[in-house]
Amino acid sequence: DNIVYDDDVIVVDDVAGIVVVVVVVAAVVVVAVAVVAVVVADGLDQNTAQLLCGALDDL
């Protein structure tokens, strides 16, 4: 019953539609990266965090 034909697939004709899709995808990626960063930061001890910050400052 749930057969999807090519004609039924949502086709984004508008540039605006494409922009919306890109923005949504970008937002999802940003949120995912932020969550990972928070989890990793919570997992590190202070010493490791300080070492990382020092290394980043050196770059």
C-alpha positions as CSV (number, residue, x, y, z in Angstrom):
1,D,0.0,0.0,0.0
2,N,2.9,2.3,0.8
3,I,4.4,2.3,-2.7
4,V,5.9,5.6,-3.5
5,Y,6.2,6.5,-7.2
6,D,8.8,8.9,-8.5
7,D,6.1,11.4,-9.4
8,D,4.9,11.4,-5.8
9,V,8.3,12.2,-4.4
10,I,8.4,15.8,-3.2
11,V,10.4,17.7,-5.8
12,V,11.9,21.0,-4.6
13,D,11.5,23.3,-7.5
14,D,12.0,26.5,-5.6
15,V,15.3,27.9,-4.6
16,A,13.6,28.9,-1.3
17,G,12.6,25.2,-0.8
18,I,16.2,24.2,-1.3
19,V,17.4,26.8,1.1
20,V,14.9,25.6,3.7
21,V,16.2,22.0,3.3
22,V,19.8,23.2,3.6
23,V,19.1,25.3,6.7
24,V,17.3,22.4,8.4
25,V,20.1,20.0,7.6
26,A,22.7,22.5,8.8
27,A,20.7,23.0,12.0
28,V,20.6,19.3,12.7
29,V,24.3,19.0,12.1
30,V,25.1,21.9,14.4
31,V,22.9,20.5,17.1
32,A,24.5,17.0,16.8
33,V,28.1,18.5,16.9
34,A,27.1,20.6,19.9
35,V,25.7,17.6,21.7
36,V,28.9,15.6,21.0
37,A,31.1,18.4,22.1
38,V,29.2,18.7,25.4
39,V,29.3,14.9,26.0
40,V,33.1,14.8,25.2
41,A,33.7,17.9,27.4
42,D,31.8,16.2,30.3
43,G,33.8,13.1,29.8
44,L,37.2,14.8,30.1
45,D,38.9,15.7,33.4
46,Q,40.0,19.2,34.0
47,N,43.6,18.4,33.2
48,T,42.8,17.0,29.8
49,A,40.5,20.0,29.1
50,Q,43.3,22.4,30.1
51,L,45.8,20.6,27.9
52,L,43.4,20.7,24.9
53,C,42.8,24.4,25.5
54,G,46.5,25.0,25.7
55,A,47.1,23.1,22.5
56,L,44.4,25.1,20.8
57,D,45.9,28.3,22.0
58,D,49.2,27.3,20.5
59,L,47.7,26.8,17.1
